[in-house]
């Protein structure tokens, strides 16, 4: 991993892990989707944790010079953080089980983020 999108991916994962995100999955969408290079999917067990994870990801991405667009902060059930090459989905646990994005993007390979 060396490119801009890979560095952003590492930044997003580090921010989510710092706020104890659960079941973090990074999917490589290159060659599969024009939406983004990577999706990061995780969840929090409370509205407060979801907001903390999303806020930390936004802060770190902006500090790295990336433009960030957020949706869903008002309800904290599914926060979408669009940073261009990387899109993070921070769910409340119940919503993640319902939408199950990993199944929707089953063609994508999981990325080892450590």
N, C-alpha and C positions, 0 to 999 in steps of 0.2 A: 504494500500500500504506500503510494507516494504522492498521488495526484491531489488536486484541490478537493474533489468530492470525497476521496478517502480520508483526507485530513478532517473534513467537516464531519464525516461519519464518526471518527474517533472522538471528536469534540462532543457530539451529541450523545454518544454512548457514555462518555465520562460524566457528563452532566446528569444523565438519567441515573447512573449508578450511584452518584454522589447523594442523590435524594432517595436511595433505596428502592428504585423502580423494581417491580416484580416481573418475572418471566420475560426478560428483555430479548427480543429477536431482531436481528438485522437481516434484511433480505436484499440480495443483489438483483436489481431489475434491469441491468444493462443488457440490451439486446432483446428484452421482453416487453418493455414499456417505454414510451416517450415521456411519461409523467415525471420520472426522476431516475437517478442512478441507484439510489438506495431508499428503502423504507425502514424505519426503526419503529418497532411496535413494543409497547410495554404497558403496564397498568399500575395504578395505585389503589390502595384499599379504602381510601376516603377522599372526599372532595378536596380536603386540605392537602393531602399528599399529591393528588393529580395536579393541582395548581402549583405546588412547590416544584415538581418535576418539570412541568412546562416552563415555568419561570426560569429555572436554572439552565435549561437547554437554550432558551431565548437569550439569556444573558451571555452565556459562553459563545454562542454563535455570533452575536453582535460584537463582542469583544474581539472575535477573530476576523471581523470585517465583513461578515455575511449579512445580507438583507434577510429579514425575517418577517413572515406574515403569520398571524395567529388567528385561529377561529375556535370558538367553543369555550373560552375562558369564563364566560358568564354562567354557564351551567356546570362546568367541570365534570362532564360525563364522557366526552370525547373531545380532546383538544388536539387540533391539527396544527402542526408547526411546519410551515412550508418555507424551506430555505433554498429552494431551487433544485440543486442536485440531490439533496437529501430531504425527505419528508418524514417527520416524526408523528406518530399517532400515540397519544397518551390517553389511555382509557381509564375509566372507573372499572373496577373488576367485573361488575355485572354487565356493563356494556361490551366489554371485550369478549366475554363468553357469547353474547348475543350476535355480534357482528363477525367474529372469527375471521379477521382479515388474512391470517396466515393460510387459511383454506382457499380463500379467493385468489391469492397469489401463489398457489401451490407449485407453479412452474418455476418460481424463483428459488435460487439456492440460498440457504442460510449462510451468513458470513461469520467467520470466527472473529470476534471483536477484541480478543485479549492479546 
